[in-house]
Amino acid sequence: MNFYIIIPAHNEATTVGLTLYSLVQQTLQPKRIIVVNDNSTDKTESVVDDFVQKHNFISLVNVRSSDKHLPGSKIINAFYKGVEILDDDYDIICKFDADLIFPENYLETLAEQFNNNPKLGMAAGFCYIEKGGEWILENLTRKDHIRGALKAYRKDCFEQIGQLKRSMGWDTVDELLAKYYGWEILTDASLHVKHLKPTGIGYNKASKHLQGEAMYKMRYGFFITLISAIKLAYKKSNFSLFKDYMGGYFKARKVKPEFLVSEDEGKFIRKLRWKGMIGKLKP
């Protein structure tokens, strides 16, 4: 299988080399790797360029954007700068973060999963973080959710869901739309990916409000948003986040930004969310 990998990077000089090294060591090497260096002020460009000189399947794209931390839109805008220089001769397209270390069989295992199941639209392993000298599961979301840090899409699925949304919530709505179109999602517990920077570093209050806005834009409705906000705040052991999420939702409901999904897709999403919540209540 042909893997195309796009890695948005902003000031990742200390980690991007480790990410690239783990990818060039894969038992199944990717056909293309594009690193999009987004307005870095450190040595990210130099680190990546060293790999470009040694590996003809690695390319570097330098772009300029805002220094402001904008979860969702900034990283996806950078991702599309990579898409622009790629052809469509791929089977799987990946959006990876620049602070990951992949096991050497990562891409080969994903290829086997995709080959074995033609309805598999998205797949990934799990992120692990270092704590107390040990690598432990970064347990921030459901086990069946693929983290935004390491997304891999079958080409047909990627196209059918309309590719990636330039918004906070992109890494949730992509899975919901994949399910809407009949694709399956897989998280492989055997694939342990080292995540060198814990999620959430650098998020400000405005960023956290975007999570609530995303719930509105995915047409969750009030009650699903309320339950989701409680669960997310509990997972992150920070109840003040609940207020941020709900504040973002109510602000969006007043301003009415453009939805990320159609009415029919929203209806499907709400039904799916309720089914999942009610299912967890059953003994």
N, C-alpha and C positions, 0 to 999 in steps of 0.2 A: 504493500500500500504506500502511496505517496503522501507524506506528511508535509504540510506547509505550516511553519510556526512563526507567529508574530509576537514580539516581546516589546511592549511599551516600556520605556525606562526614563526615569527622572532622578538624577543624582544617585545612581546605583553603582558607583565605582567600586564599592567594597564587596558587592555581591554578584553583579552581573557576570563577572568572569567565572565564578563558581557555577552559575547557571549554565553558561555556554559550555564549560568544560564537561558538565554532566550530560549535555545533549550531544556533544561530538563523540562521547564515549558510548553512545547507545548501541546495543546489539543490532537494532534496525535504525539506521541513520535517517534523519529527515532529508527530504529533497531540497527544501529551502528553509533558511532561518533569516528573518528580517528583524533587526533590532531598530526600533524607532526611538532615537535619543531626543527626548522632548525637553528642550530648554535647560539642559543640565549645566551646572556651574562648577562641577567637580571634574574628575578625570574619566567619567563614563565613556566619552567618545574615544579616548586613547585606549582604554581597556578593550573595548569592542573592536577597534581597528586592528589590534594585535591578532584577534581571531580571524578577522576578514582577510588579513594577509596570508594566513595559513590554511584557510578552508574556503574553497570557491563557492560553497553553497551557503555561506553566511554573508549578509549584506547589512550595511549601516545606512540609515536615513536620519538626517538631522533636521529637526523642525523647531520652530519657535512658537510658543504659546504663552499663556498667562502663568505667572508664578503662583497664582492663587490655587490652593488645594480644593479641587472640585471633584469629589468622588463621582464616578459614572461618566460624565460627559468628557472630561479631560482625557481619561485613559482610552475611551472608545474613539475619540477623535484621533488620538495617536495611532490606535489600531488601524483605522482606515487609511492613514498615511502609508502603512505597510501594505494594505490590500491594493492600493493604487498601483504599486509596481510589480504585483504578481500576475501571472497568467492564471488560467483556470484548469491547469493540468495537475490537479490534486484530487485525492480521495478524502483526506481529512485535513481540516484547517483548525489550528490551535491558537488560542490567545493565552499566553503564559506570562506570569509576572517575572520580574528580573531579580527576584530574591529567593529562588527555589533551587534545590539540589535534587535531581531525579535519579532514582535507581536505574542501573544500566539497562534493565529489561523493560523499562517503562513503555516506550513506543511499541516494542515488539508485542507486549502483552495487550496493549490497546488494539493493535492490528488484529490479533487473534480474536478478540471480543467482537470487533466490527465484522470480521469475516464470518464468524460463526452465527451472527444474528443480523440478517438484512434489515430488520426493523429497528436496530439500535441506532439512535440519532445522535446521542451524546454520551461520553464516557470519561472517567477520570479516576485517580486514586484519592488518597486522603493526605491532608497537610498535618505535619507534626512539628511542634516547636520544642526548643530546648528549655528545660526547667530542672534546676538542681542537678545538672550534669547528665540528665536523661532526656531522650526524645519522646514526648508524649503527644497524644492526639490533640490537635487544636479544636476543641469541641465547642464550636460556636453555632452550629446549625444542625439540622436533621441529617442523619446518616445517608439519606437518599438524595441529598442536595449536593450538586457539584459546585464547589467554591469558584468564585470568579477568578481566582489566581491561576487556575489550571483547567481551562475549558478546552475540550476537543469535540469538534462537530463533524459528522458525516456531511459531505458536500450537499447532497439533496436536502437534508434537514436544514442546514445553514441557509440555503436559498429559500426554502419554503417558509421559514419563520421570519423572513425579511431581514436576515442577517442580525446585527446587534443594534440595540437602541442606544442613542446618545443621551442616556439619562441614568440617574441613580435608579437601581432596581433592574438594570439590564440583565444581571446574572440570575435573576429570578424569573423575569418574564420570558426569557429565552426557553427555559424548561417548561413553563406553563404552555407556551405556544407550541413547543414540540409535542407535548402530550395532546394538545388540541388537534394537531394534524396526524395523530396516531403513531408517533415515534416513541420509542422506549428510552429510558435513562438508566445508566449503570454507574455505580460507584464500586470500585474494586478494592476491597479492604486489604488485599495482599500488596498493594502498591503504596509504600510509605514515602512521601515526598517531604523533604526537610524544608520548612518555611523559616527563613532566616530573620524575618522581621514580623513580629506579631501584628495581626490585623488591627487597624484602628489608630495606629500612631499618627498624630498630626491632624486628626479629625477635629474640627471646631464645631461650635454650636450650630452654625448655619448649615454645615455639612450634615449634621445629625437630623436637622429638620427635613433634609432632602429625603430621608428614609420614609418619613410620614407622607411626604408629597408623592413618593413613588407608589405607595399603597393606594393613594387616591387615583393616580394615573393608570394603575392596573385594575381599576374598577372593583376593588375589594369591598367597598361599602363600609359603613361605620362599625358594625359588630365584628367583622373579620379583622378589620384594622385594629380595633381595641384588643382583641385576643392576641393578635400577632405582636402588637407593641408590648403587651405584658410578657409574652414568652421571650421576645428578644431581649428586653431589659433584664429579665431573670437570668437568661443564659449568660449575659455579660456582667451579672452581679452589680448592676448600676441602675437603680430604680429611677434616677433622674432622667435617664434616657427615655423612659416611658412618656414623660412630659414633653420631651423634645419631639418624639415621634408623633404624638397626638397633636402637638402644636403645629407641626408641619402638615399634617393631614387637614386640620381645620383651616389653615391658611390657604391650602390648595383648593379646598372646597369653596372658599370665598372667591379666590382669584380665577379658578377654573382653567388651569393649564391644559394643553392638548393631551388627550388620553394616549396611552401606549398601545392599547388594544381596541378592537371594535366592540360593539355591543354584544354580538354573538360570542366573541372570544371572552368577553368579560363575564357573561352568563356561565360559560363553561368553567372559567376560573373560579367563580364563587361556588359553584356546585362541587368542584374538585376540592376546594379548601374545606368546605363544610363536611364533605365525606371523610376527609383526613382527620379532622378534629373530632368528629363523632366516633370514628373508628378507634381513636385512642382512648375513648371513655369506656369502650366495651371490655368486659373482663376477658 
